[in-house]
Amino acid sequence: MKVKIKFLQKPSCTTCRKAKAFLEKRKAELDLRDLGKDRLSVEELDELIGKRDHRMFLNTRNELYRTREMGQNPPSRDEALKLMASEPNLIRRPVVLRGSDIVLGYDEEALKRIAK
């Protein structure tokens, strides 16, 4: 049985569409979640990020990221979780999950690995 791959996205996001097409071409079974309609809660984000660096999950192209100069002054983990929960566009996407394996954004090598 194939493991379903969780695919957290915004359908309007070009990178998400590109990654989704890439995975579908490899016959991956995707469990889709639209982050705009079905937002991640602080708890879900906390679990998702786990022991990883929360800064990896911030979308550097987001306006809030730039206006708050998060590159120079990264928010604390708690603050980042609250911001991402209230502003889903601040989450780097797509977020592709299979078991404990996670891929952020469009990373072809990592997506190939996750689609095996």
Secondary structure, 3 states (H helix, E strand, C coil): CCCCEEEEECCCCHHHHHHHHHHHHCCCCEEEEECCCCCCCHHHHHHHHCCCCHHHHECCCCHHHHHCCCCCCCCCHHHHHHHHHHCHHHECCCEEEECCEEEECCCHHHHHHHHC
